[in-house]
Amino acid sequence: MKKIEVSAALIVNEEKEILCTKRLGGEFDGMWEFPGGKIEDGEDGRAAVIREIKEELSVDIAVDEYFTTITYQYASFHLTMHLYFSSIINGELILNEHSDATWSSVDKMDNLNWVPADVQIIELLKDSSYLQ
């Protein structure tokens, strides 16, 4: 079974909303996710998420705090995802790899159609003191 390790950003704004992005293309086209991507050889999770957000959204982020690591078994691969609370420090959002983006409070995230692995993250966010 193929194993994929990724880092994702929980980008938080001043209203304690988190940036959610809609996938463009592929198996989960049109579904929502937290932005991020694969960790490259020799890279740690923080460096990966900073690089991926710059590539995907054209903004610089500060990684403020590690949140959690989750695993999810898809039909064709096993996913390990490291999540970091982050904030935008420079730039304007440009959707280079997504079809849409929205800022959402955790209590409204259930209204979006999420990729399967990210559903459990929303449940964990509901109990997070970081967003209080």
C-alpha positions as CSV (number, residue, x, y, z in Angstrom):
1,M,0.0,0.0,0.0
2,K,1.4,3.4,-1.0
3,K,2.0,5.8,1.8
4,I,1.8,9.6,1.5
5,E,2.9,12.1,4.1
6,V,1.7,15.7,3.8
7,S,1.5,18.9,5.8
8,A,-1.5,21.2,5.8
9,A,-2.1,24.7,7.1
10,L,-5.0,25.8,9.2
11,I,-4.7,29.4,8.2
12,V,-6.5,31.5,10.8
13,N,-7.7,35.1,10.3
14,E,-8.5,37.8,12.9
15,E,-12.1,36.6,13.2
16,K,-10.8,33.1,14.1
17,E,-12.0,31.7,10.8
18,I,-10.0,29.1,8.9
19,L,-9.2,29.2,5.2
20,C,-10.8,26.3,3.3
21,T,-9.9,25.6,-0.3
22,K,-11.8,23.7,-3.0
23,R,-9.9,21.1,-5.0
24,L,-9.6,21.5,-8.7
25,G,-9.3,18.2,-10.7
26,G,-8.5,14.7,-9.7
27,E,-10.5,12.2,-7.7
28,F,-11.8,14.8,-5.2
29,D,-12.6,17.6,-7.6
30,G,-14.9,20.1,-6.1
31,M,-14.5,18.9,-2.5
32,W,-13.1,21.1,0.2
33,E,-9.8,20.7,2.0
34,F,-7.2,22.4,4.2
35,P,-4.4,23.6,1.8
36,G,-1.0,21.9,1.9
37,G,0.9,19.1,0.2
38,K,3.5,16.4,0.2
39,I,6.6,16.6,2.4
40,E,9.7,16.4,0.2
41,D,12.9,14.5,1.1
42,G,14.9,16.3,3.7
43,E,12.1,18.6,4.6
44,D,10.2,18.8,7.9
45,G,6.5,19.4,8.2
46,R,6.8,23.2,8.9
47,A,9.0,23.8,5.9
48,A,6.8,21.8,3.7
49,V,3.6,23.7,4.7
50,I,5.3,27.1,4.2
51,R,6.5,26.0,0.7
52,E,3.2,24.4,-0.3
53,I,1.1,27.4,0.7
54,K,3.4,29.8,-1.3
55,E,3.1,27.5,-4.3
56,E,-0.7,27.0,-4.0
57,L,-1.9,30.4,-2.7
58,S,1.0,32.8,-3.4
59,V,1.1,34.0,0.2
60,D,3.8,33.8,2.9
61,I,2.6,32.2,6.2
62,A,4.0,32.1,9.7
63,V,3.5,28.7,11.3
64,D,2.2,29.6,14.7
65,E,1.6,26.2,16.4
66,Y,1.5,22.5,15.6
67,F,-2.0,21.2,15.9
68,T,-2.1,17.4,15.3
69,T,-1.3,14.6,13.0
70,I,-4.0,12.4,11.6
71,T,-4.0,9.3,9.5
72,Y,-6.6,8.1,7.0
73,Q,-6.8,5.0,4.9
74,Y,-8.0,5.7,1.3
75,A,-8.7,2.8,-1.1
76,S,-5.3,3.2,-2.9
77,F,-3.0,4.8,-0.3
78,H,-2.4,5.5,3.4
79,L,-2.3,9.2,4.3
80,T,-0.5,10.8,7.2
81,M,-1.2,14.5,7.6
82,H,0.5,17.0,9.9
83,L,-1.5,20.2,10.6
84,Y,-0.3,23.6,11.7
85,F,-2.1,26.7,12.8
86,S,-0.8,29.4,10.6
87,S,-1.3,33.1,9.7
88,I,-0.7,35.0,6.5
89,I,2.2,37.4,6.9
90,N,2.6,38.7,3.3
91,G,0.8,38.7,0.0
92,E,-2.7,38.4,-1.5
93,L,-4.4,35.1,-2.0
94,I,-4.2,33.8,-5.6
95,L,-5.7,30.4,-6.3
96,N,-3.0,28.6,-8.3
97,E,-4.3,25.1,-7.7
98,H,-7.8,25.4,-6.3
99,S,-11.2,26.5,-7.8
100,D,-12.4,28.4,-4.8
101,A,-11.6,29.4,-1.3
102,T,-13.6,30.6,1.7
103,W,-13.0,31.7,5.3
104,S,-15.2,29.6,7.6
105,S,-15.8,29.4,11.3
106,V,-15.5,25.8,12.6
107,D,-19.2,25.7,13.4
108,K,-20.1,26.3,9.8
109,M,-17.6,23.9,8.2
110,D,-20.1,21.0,8.3
111,N,-21.9,22.8,5.5
112,L,-19.1,22.2,3.1
113,N,-18.4,18.9,1.2
114,W,-15.0,17.8,2.6
115,V,-12.4,15.3,1.3
116,P,-12.8,12.2,3.5
117,A,-9.5,12.7,5.5
118,D,-10.3,16.2,6.5
119,V,-13.7,15.4,8.2
120,Q,-12.0,14.2,11.3
121,I,-9.9,17.4,11.5
122,I,-13.1,19.5,11.8
123,E,-14.2,17.4,14.8
124,L,-10.8,18.0,16.5
125,L,-11.0,21.7,15.7
126,K,-14.3,22.0,17.5
127,D,-12.5,21.1,20.8
128,S,-9.4,23.3,20.1
129,S,-8.6,26.1,22.6
130,Y,-6.6,27.9,19.9
131,L,-9.7,29.2,18.2
132,Q,-11.4,30.4,21.4
